[in-house]
């Protein structure tokens, strides 16, 4: 029983990492109608920003988290202006080639700057083990769960309560009608990328002490986030979170009870199972809308 609970906690941590990437992907698809195949690599950029802030500059951990989130917020807006905006109204295959090209450029650039050797960024929190209800869990994992859930709550309140958030929801349902009534759809597209990358910076700062950082770390995350978005229903933010957590728990239980060699296979098998039972996704309603 103790092993099962520990694997569930590991799976929840992993699932929330996937969710942080998948939420941004769902936002971007819902608002901009674009699938960003460089999204996982933007997570990698956030991880290196945190590495520089925490390990190189020696900033306190909470400050390094804020630096990573703020820098990635700005980088997301820049990414949209330079890479996405020129192709936003082009066909999907142009989006595919452009974002894949951006992914290759980011991987190559960070390999050139930092090398291919994986880096570790341990904190005092990752080494602190707590006893919770008789189970051992690192303080870093608790921080990941609490802060990530709070960030999702803040995003939900932003989309539901603010004028800008409501405009983003409206744009996800009918982009053309929003443009007709005077909504600045390009500004909202830029803001969507900025928010998505800000979440990536936050998530990368939280989970980097638990994993290693490398230029290729985002490749697998892109596909896992894509799978979570499909499971949740395209453009459904809450559905992407649920899908990502299911993927994370499935991987953790597979690694704990079968073999780590089958984690990817079992995760995508779970995605196929969900689609067989519910083709529109967990929260899909037959139409796109965040």
Secondary structure, 3 states (H helix, E strand, C coil): CHHHHHHHHHHHHHHHHHHHHHHHHHHHHHHHCCCCCCHHHHHHHHHHHHHHHHHHCCCCHHHHHHHHHHHHHHHHHHHHHHHHHHHCCCCHHHHHHHHHHHHHHHHHHHHHHHCCCCEECCCCCCCCEEEECCEEEEHHHHHHHHHHHHHHHHHHHHHHHCHHHHHHHHHHHCHHHHHHCCCCHHHHHHHHHHHHHHHHHHHHHHHHHHCEECCCHHHHHHHHHHHHHHHHCCCCHHHHHHHHHHHHHHHHHHHHHCCHHHHHHHHHHHHHHHHHHCCCCCCCCCCCCC
